[in-house]
Amino acid sequence: MKSNGLNTSQLEANIRNVSHKNLKLALGIQAIADEQKIEVSPEEIEEHITKLATQYNMKPEELKAKITDLDVLEGQLINEKVLKFLRES
C-alpha cells in the first residue's frame, strides 16, 4: 500500500467511495429498468449463452453447465438493455 502512497485509512476511504458510487449506479439502472419495464426473457438468455458459447468454441450446454448463477447473466443483459435505452433516448 505504501508503494502507491496510500495508507490503510485512505485505501479504506477510497474503497468505500467506489462502493457507494457502484451502489448508486446499480440502483439507478434498476430504477430505470423497473420504470421502463425492461426485462430479459428466457429466450434472450439462451440466445446470449449460445453467442458466448460460439465465442469460446463451446457447446451451449457446456457453457450453461459452467454458469453458476443465471441471475448474474440476466442482470448483465438488463444493464445492456438499460444502457441501450439511455443511448437511444
C-alpha positions as CSV (number, residue, x, y, z in Angstrom):
1,M,0.0,0.0,0.0
2,K,2.8,2.4,0.8
3,S,4.1,1.9,-2.8
4,N,1.1,3.8,-4.2
5,G,1.3,6.5,-1.5
6,L,-1.9,5.4,0.4
7,N,-2.2,4.4,4.0
8,T,-4.8,1.9,5.2
9,S,-7.4,4.5,6.2
10,Q,-7.0,6.3,2.8
11,L,-7.4,3.0,1.0
12,E,-10.5,2.1,3.0
13,A,-12.0,5.5,2.3
14,N,-11.3,5.1,-1.5
15,I,-12.9,1.6,-1.4
16,R,-15.9,3.0,0.5
17,N,-16.3,5.8,-2.1
18,V,-16.1,3.5,-5.1
19,S,-18.6,1.1,-3.4
20,H,-21.1,3.9,-2.8
21,K,-20.8,5.0,-6.4
22,N,-21.3,1.5,-7.7
23,L,-24.3,1.0,-5.5
24,K,-25.9,4.3,-6.7
25,L,-25.2,3.2,-10.3
26,A,-26.7,-0.2,-9.8
27,L,-29.8,1.3,-8.0
28,G,-30.2,3.8,-10.8
29,I,-30.0,1.2,-13.5
30,Q,-32.5,-1.0,-11.6
31,A,-34.9,2.0,-11.2
32,I,-34.8,2.7,-15.0
33,A,-35.3,-1.0,-15.8
34,D,-38.3,-1.0,-13.5
35,E,-39.8,2.2,-14.7
36,Q,-39.4,1.3,-18.4
37,K,-40.4,-2.3,-17.7
38,I,-37.1,-3.6,-19.2
39,E,-36.8,-7.3,-18.8
40,V,-34.9,-10.2,-20.2
41,S,-36.8,-13.3,-21.5
42,P,-35.6,-16.9,-21.0
43,E,-35.1,-16.9,-24.8
44,E,-32.8,-13.9,-24.7
45,I,-30.7,-15.6,-22.0
46,E,-30.5,-18.8,-24.2
47,E,-29.5,-16.7,-27.2
48,H,-26.8,-14.9,-25.2
49,I,-25.5,-18.2,-23.9
50,T,-25.4,-19.6,-27.5
51,K,-23.5,-16.5,-28.6
52,L,-21.0,-16.7,-25.8
53,A,-20.5,-20.4,-26.4
54,T,-19.7,-19.7,-30.0
55,Q,-17.1,-17.2,-29.0
56,Y,-15.5,-19.7,-26.6
57,N,-15.7,-22.6,-29.0
58,M,-18.0,-24.5,-26.7
59,K,-21.4,-26.1,-26.9
60,P,-24.2,-24.0,-25.4
61,E,-25.0,-26.9,-23.0
62,E,-21.3,-27.0,-21.8
63,L,-21.3,-23.3,-21.1
64,K,-24.6,-23.3,-19.4
65,A,-23.4,-26.1,-17.1
66,K,-20.4,-23.8,-16.1
67,I,-22.6,-20.8,-15.4
68,T,-23.3,-21.0,-11.7
69,D,-25.8,-18.1,-11.4
70,L,-28.1,-17.3,-14.3
71,D,-29.3,-14.3,-12.3
72,V,-26.0,-12.6,-12.8
73,L,-26.2,-13.1,-16.6
74,E,-29.7,-11.8,-16.6
75,G,-28.6,-8.7,-14.6
76,Q,-25.8,-8.1,-17.2
77,L,-28.3,-8.3,-20.0
78,I,-30.7,-5.9,-18.3
79,N,-27.8,-3.5,-17.8
80,E,-27.1,-3.7,-21.5
81,K,-30.7,-3.0,-22.4
82,V,-30.9,0.0,-20.0
83,L,-27.7,1.4,-21.5
84,K,-29.1,0.9,-25.0
85,F,-32.3,2.7,-23.9
86,L,-30.3,5.6,-22.5
87,R,-28.2,6.0,-25.6
88,E,-31.3,5.9,-27.8
89,S,-33.4,8.4,-25.8
